[in-house]
Amino acid sequence: MLIDTHCHLDAAEFDADRGAVHAAALAAGVGRIVVPAVAVDGFAQTRITVASHAGCVAAYGIHPLYVMRAADADLAVLRDWLERERPVAVGEIGLDFFVQDIDPARQEHFFVEQLRLAREFDLPVLLHVRRSVDAVLKQLRRHRVRGGIAHAFNGSRQQAEAFIGLGFKLGFGGTLTYAGSTRIRALAAGLPLDAIVLETDAPDIPPAWLERGRNAPAELARIAAEFADLRGLPLAEIAAATSANACAVLGL
């Protein structure tokens, strides 16, 4: 069985065919799908999605790209959902310094407050770390949590080891399928296997063969096969190891 540790199955891009997308994932051997929310006004849709699709589990959080429309009161809403729903993680949370018009200080405020909630409820976190790995690590050292996943990891070997030392797994997905992604492919091939989990980030980060089309959780099977080729290991071994890693860090 494969586990997609990061898939926005609740996104509007799947409204027309969500059931078929989910069925295709199951048929491809993707038995568990982690669905992270991105804003409080989407929490209900996330809950509906996971409740009506076998093998799906939820995470709740406020994504850094959504903090400009969030209010401090949303943190209280999040706390209520974490207490009531007991999700597998707090997420998707973190920092994004790629997008220039989102206040870094506001991002850090929401990130730190959500780390504090993760500590309060003893939950792992699903981290967004685009162009912000060092800043994320800085806050993780200040606000220790139970671990989690650095989603779509794109840092250095040293940064990878820092995450691992803090109890995190590193998420790899469609990016490793591009021949030009030499650094990502080298990390995927060389990092300890017990530090890696697989993900799609569907409908985003499509693998090379989709030519920028909509990504879907079923693609995880082929992503896993590409990863197995990079590691020189049988696909069954990769599936077993990455799924065990996901279960360990998320308590699945």
Secondary structure, DSSP 8 states (H G I E B T S, - for coil): -EEES---TTSGGGTTTHHHHHHHHHHTTEEEEEEE--SGGGHHHHHHHHHTSTTEEEEE---GGGGGG--THHHHHHHHHHHHH--SEEEEEE---SSTTS-HHHHHHHHHHHHHHHHHHT--EEEE-TT-HHHHHHHHHHS--S-EEEET----HHHHHHHHHTTEEEEE-GGGGSTT-HHHHHHHHHS-GGGEEE---TTSS--GGGTT----GGGHHHHHHHHHHHHT--HHHHHHHHHHHHHHHHT-
